[in-house]
């Protein structure tokens, strides 16, 4: 019973997480990209393979998740979906799938961006952990997590180069005071 509830919640949270990007995608569609970081696509690819490892049904016969793992999933997924909503609302028309800045790009430092510089990646990490706790055999979970973190680091470094070039001292100060995507971890 607990597994069915955890799976249903995870499914609903994934839907909620994805819907957070619908309206901002429309807002961002009219923005002209001025500067982009093409190397960030490698990060996207690695993160996607990490998600595949976590979501793919590779596990031994008789595999099941412990109640503690299922409860962890149920505790992680809702705030991760909520974080995606808060982050996309604060970012608005500046949201991009690829690492890019528009001509009128602002440095957002409010809302979830006051807690972490990359709250969308924090929400993705939370959803990956929730899925792993609910669905995944531990070797695949570790492999997926390692690939996701590697891809996310590549993407963050690409984005931060763009932001540092554009906002210089303001971004340096922001970066010194706010962690990247894991709260309280510099």
Residue pairs with C-beta under 8 A, 6 or more apart in sequence:
2 67
2 70
2 71
3 64
3 65
3 70
3 134
5 70
5 74
6 65
6 70
6 71
6 73
6 74
6 134
7 134
7 135
9 73
9 74
9 77
9 78
10 73
10 74
10 77
10 130
10 131
10 134
10 135
13 77
13 78
13 80
13 81
13 127
13 130
14 77
14 81
14 127
14 131
16 81
16 84
16 85
17 80
17 81
17 84
17 123
17 127
20 81
20 84
20 85
20 87
20 88
21 84
21 88
21 95
23 88
24 88
24 89
24 91
24 92
24 93
24 95
25 95
27 92
27 93
27 95
28 92
28 93
28 94
28 95
28 96
30 93
31 93
31 94
31 102
32 102
32 103
33 96
33 98
33 100
33 101
33 102
34 100
34 101
34 102
34 103
34 105
35 100
35 101
35 162
35 165
35 166
36 98
36 99
36 100
36 101
36 162
37 98
37 99
37 100
37 158
37 159
37 161
37 162
38 98
39 154
39 158
40 98
40 99
40 154
40 155
40 158
40 159
41 98
42 151
42 154
43 150
43 151
43 152
43 153
43 154
43 155
43 156
43 158
44 97
44 98
44 151
44 155
45 151
46 147
46 148
46 150
46 151
46 154
47 124
47 147
47 148
47 151
47 152
47 155
48 151
49 144
49 147
49 151
50 128
50 143
50 144
50 145
50 146
50 147
50 148
50 149
50 150
50 151
51 128
51 131
51 144
51 148
52 144
53 136
53 140
53 141
53 143
53 144
53 147
54 128
54 131
54 132
54 135
54 136
54 140
54 141
54 144
54 145
54 148
55 131
55 135
55 136
56 140
57 135
58 137
58 140
59 136
59 137
59 140
60 137
63 137
65 73
65 133
65 134
65 135
69 133
69 134
70 133
70 134
72 129
72 130
72 133
73 129
73 130
73 131
73 132
73 133
73 134
74 130
74 134
76 126
76 127
76 129
76 130
76 133
77 126
77 127
77 130
79 126
80 122
80 123
80 124
80 125
80 126
80 127
80 130
81 123
81 127
83 112
83 119
83 120
83 122
83 123
83 126
84 119
84 120
84 123
84 124
86 111
86 112
86 119
87 111
87 112
87 113
87 119
87 120
87 123
88 95
88 120
89 111
90 108
90 110
90 111
90 112
90 113
91 108
91 113
91 120
93 102
94 102
94 105
94 106
94 108
95 120
99 155
99 158
99 159
99 162
100 162
101 162
101 163
101 166
105 166
107 163
107 166
107 167
107 170
107 171
107 174
109 174
109 178
112 119
112 122
113 119
113 178
114 178
115 178
115 183
116 122
116 178
116 179
116 180
116 181
116 182
116 183
117 160
117 174
117 175
117 178
117 179
117 180
117 181
118 156
118 159
118 180
118 181
119 181
121 152
121 155
121 156
121 180
121 181
122 181
122 182
122 183
124 148
124 152
125 148
125 149
125 152
125 181
125 182
128 144
128 145
128 148
129 145
132 141
132 144
132 145
136 144
152 181
156 180
156 181
160 171
160 175
163 171
164 171
164 172
164 175
167 174
179 185
179 186
